[in-house]
């Protein structure tokens, strides 16, 4: 039955099956194909063009911002770069190429990064799949730039780059890539192996690890049972619960943002806030904001609001950061990390001569209902200067 006319050895038994195509069974892998494969090669080529030291310097001078790791020492000395680190590098790579990489190279990098981002969508339609094809075509039109720079001698003939051609068909056939991303199993290795190992005394560890895992499963099952019991309450109890404690969905603005119990600066004058936070437009913006909170019949025009000589208060409590939970597209809210947005002026630390640097994070603000999941239409980019409570 076996023939030795196939490179590498034996001809597979499913070769002549009429309904079998082994290529359709090879699923995409965001972690190992995109970040630890495609992006890893791209980063290496960029380092050769820009220079490792130059690229590190550009990473170091980028301002720290929300949700993005700040590489204070660069990445050249990393002995091994993890998938998570590659994700953080991908977020700042384009900003570090201006002035050192030709426009074709930047377009190619942008297209490849867009493709990787689009490939991770939790849901797809014909439009988003069309975006993936478009970005991949842009990459192929401009990838010759890296060959011309002699950063790669193999003409980018790399299997992981070829695998990108099959992503759209795989998504149509097998669903979104989060269904078969090996990153989930990498995470299970931490939960079920590393943490279990840490819970042992490092001697005769196997029975201790299995016992620890068994206890974790029992606790999880008990929590599930308790939640099920609570969910079977009577309609009257549910009604009372809704009246006393409104559900989170009814209070998106009040529950999404968290601030510390006590402000970082108390009773700070308006002029001091404008000066220390480098926000000369703070007081005019505050006037317009207060005017927008008034009933419609009590509101005045923008010019009249700005012409008001003084506000009914002169002091405010100021917070230097707040936490918020991004909108979750899945049912499990426990997997959504909390983000911290900072707006902190420079200050001299107590009992020290060192001076902390100011930090004002960049944010994307929703300004109307035209915002889309695939673009920033209906939003604008801004830098948060201060967070005060009236």
PyMOL commands that set and color helices and strands:
alter all, ss='L'
color gray80, all
select helices_A, chain A and resi 22-25+30-50+52-61+83-92+94-96+103-118+126-142+144-148+159-174+177-179+183-198+205-231+235-244+248-250+252-256+270-276+282-293+296-298+302-307+333-335
alter helices_A, ss='H'
color red, helices_A
select strands_A, chain A and resi 257-258+265-269+315-319+321-325+338-344+347-348+355-356+359-360+362-366+379-383+387-389
alter strands_A, ss='S'
color yellow, strands_A
deselect
rebuild
show_as cartoon
